[in-house]
Amino acid sequence: MALDPNRPAISVHDVHKWYRVYASPTERIKRVVGRRSRHLDVQALDRVSFAVAPGTAVGIIGENGAGKSTLMKIIAGTTTPTAGQIEVQGTVAAILELGAAFHPEFSGRDNAVLYGALMGLERHDMEARLARIFDFAELGEFIDHPVKSYSTGMAMRLAFAVATHVEPDVLVVDEALAVGDGYFQKKCVDTIREIKDRGTTIVFCSHAMYYVTSFCDRAIWLAGGRVERDGPSKEVVEAYEAHLQLRDIRRIGGGAATVVPDRVPSTQGRRVGRITAVRPGGRSTELPLTLSAGDELAVEIELQSTDPAEPYHLGVALDTLDGRCVLAASTKRDGEPPLCGAERYRVRFVVPSLPIAAGLFHVYVFLLDESGLHNHDQVILTEAVRFNSPEWTPSLIEVGRRWEHR
């Protein structure tokens, strides 16, 4: 059916979901007969609200236990929310737990026909699609064997083939590309692209950020059962990846300097001066400073000497969120004379063209002694510079290149 373009294809309003986990089957029986039981109430979703326009592809991302699969099940209609409302226009096909919609004693052929009936398709209509479904699944003679004899990969092939060939209005896909060889994954990717091009509304859950940014116009990041961020897929994925990197830094106990507040001075020994201001972009601007590959990076630094006769050098570094240094420079290393003789300085550090493709970076500024080894003062601006790319890229740098065929 054609969806009403003036109404959301999916509307989720203030949805909560609680699960009751019992210590044992006996405890569950106690609850049924009205006796006290040992159980734990777990909240999977907490006040989740969003709407999806028809024809939109939305990615659902988040760490394990964030509530992604629960949300997908609620959208698919395989479970209901504890509180809140959800409305879905049209027919919904879902690929959730692999083979969950199949009866293990029925053959693959019978399960495909049954799935079509659940979708509202007449038997003759579904049977007309079977040849394409079986061709896509590539199960051979196993299509007439009971599903209980299938491997996980075989069940996934059949589930994906059926769900994508019944022409749903809304397609819900939960980690369907996580299982299967590279050849079949490519088939799945191509099929999802075709379905998206036809205007089907897609809700796609994956830990593979490349797929999310490739398929989805929009992404929703769940954390602890709540919507942490909702927006263009590239922006949300970058924020999520930055969160993961900082989490890993804290977990291993390294790179502590990269997770301190915005401006943190530290002094070693006798202070001969201090850094009074650091301005990425060379002007007053909100952080992060946003640049593109090849743009000029400028950092304006103001200093105040406590002993004008004491010479010192400046150092600047640019680090990724996980502690990798991508740029380090100092006046000592670059052959510049030390700063000496004045009470105040304003220094501008400039990289005319920085070929960073994408990412969020910390800026470090150091006040060094004449040898360039001792650190008198430092300031760290966390998440101070962002490089944006028009498309998602796993690359750190963006350089000129060409392809040659011989």
Secondary structure, DSSP 4 states (H G I P E B T S, - for coil): ----TTS-SEEEEEEEEEEEEESSHHHHHHHHTT----EEEEEEEEEEEEEE-TT-EEEEE--TTSSHHHHHHHHHTSS--SEEEEEE-S-EEEE-STTTTS-TTSBHHHHHHHHHHHTT--HHHHHHHHHHHHHHHT-GGGGGSBGGG--HHHHHHHHHHHHHHS--SEEEEESGGGSS-HHHHHHHHHHHHHHHHTT-EEEEE-S-HHHHHHH-SEEEEEETTEEEEEEEHHHHHHHHHHHHHHHHHHHHT--GGGGS-S------SS--EEEEEEEETSS--PSSEEEETT--EEEEEEEEESSTTS-BEEEEEEEETTS-EEEEEETTTTTPPPB-S-SEEEEEEEES---B-SEEEEEEEEEE-TTS-SEEEEEEEEEEEEEE-SS--S-SB---------
